[in-house]
Amino acid sequence: MAPKRFEKLASNKPEYKELRTAVFERLRNPRMDVSQATYQYMPLLAGDAGDPRDGDPLKWMSLLPTQYIHMWHWAQGEFEADWDPVKGGKPPKPTSVQEEPHALVRAALEACVGGPFYPGIEMTYIAQQQDTWAGPFRVNETYLAGDLSKRMAVPWQADSFECNTHWWPAQHPDDVYPEAHYNALVRSAAGSPVTDTVQSADRVLWHRGVGHQVSYEPQLKRDPGDTEEQHNAKVAERWRLIRAKSGDHDMVEQWHKLGFVVPRAVAGRRVLIESERSVHVGLSDREWFYTLQHPDRFPEQVEASRDYVRKVLADARAAQLHPKAPLTRRPFTYSRKNLDARLDLIYKTQAQEADAYDPVSEPTFRTRQAVVERVRQMAPFNLLDGVWLRNVTPAKPIDDVHSLLFSIWKDEVGDGNPALNHSNLYQNLLEKLGIFLPPVDSEEFADHPDLLDSAYTVAAFELAISSHSEEFFPNSSG
Ligand SMILES: [Fe+2]
């Protein structure tokens, strides 16, 4: 809400009564009115009977009668106008020691959503049962630790990920204004008021990047009697489910790294900014691709990319042990003889594959259009061809392995001849096919709608591992 409007709503002056009343009339009354069981009324939340449906009052949340009456008094202007635009409302202060326990309970409860109670967020449907309570805000002593929350969604992180917009309005922001954007805006505004801009500026998803992890094909035992097709269909269905729920699973790992929305006082105003979000979470391959090409501007991402590389390498090690992993990728005990044997095997396998390749029986690239599309999707990878080697050789006396890798890098960049630079060659190919992309290090390139998310994956990893070439030297040379 624009700060000016908020100021008017915080005032009890008669000239703003119409404005206050307009807000009050948007509140769904607690009388279970069928005509108000729609998206037109607030709160825009599900009710105790589940997901919202027009015309069913039980499926929409409303204020409690007492709260509704408070809001009516507010609309009439019958309130103390003590809202502080920077600090917000005044916290209640206990005036005696006896009041302190109640103040502590109130402090905890004030941040709660309350209803809806099925399955519930802080508490479930037992909140509405008389025997849950021994008195106001006092739980019956027969309840043991864990009893209040044990009927709720497990894990709650998955529930919050799936049911964000109409179940988790206060604890769980939907979209936010990130601190880094805000700081950049403050810098560019250079002292001029920025608060109005913040309200309307581009916002981003709070849980951005959650659920982007790779999910592998599940290994299912074939049920007796199943044909190959039936078994494959089961595997495909299970895999589809794993992918569909990947955000739920990822949220369990990532929730504590996501940001907090906190008020900031700027130029006498209160603005809500997402802060304390870990840079270790939520970067998509597109973002890695962009930020790691600008290490001077995104030093935190460069630092965080160590963990990203470690995670990919750990996944790679797990994939090597996968029963379906080809022999050429399985681990082996090093000896000169074993290494030669492995290299020989890789060479022979590749040579055989190349010999056996017949474009006529090629299943995927049947048409020119399909081939051109493939060329487009390979652009992020090939326009940074060889980037994994970009920092491989430091300027100091070096050994044979560093020299060997440098000679590959030299070849990738054309050895001083732009016409032989692999990225240039690929750019020429793209342009000959009528594919004109923005500069590879621009934000527009990283966000390009014609390119798939997965088109950035390998290049993003190469940028990450080459940001720490010495640390991951064995992996790079391997
Ligand atoms: Fe190359």
Residues whose N, C-alpha, C, O or C-beta is under 5 A from the ligand:
A	BS01	LIG	D385 E412 H422
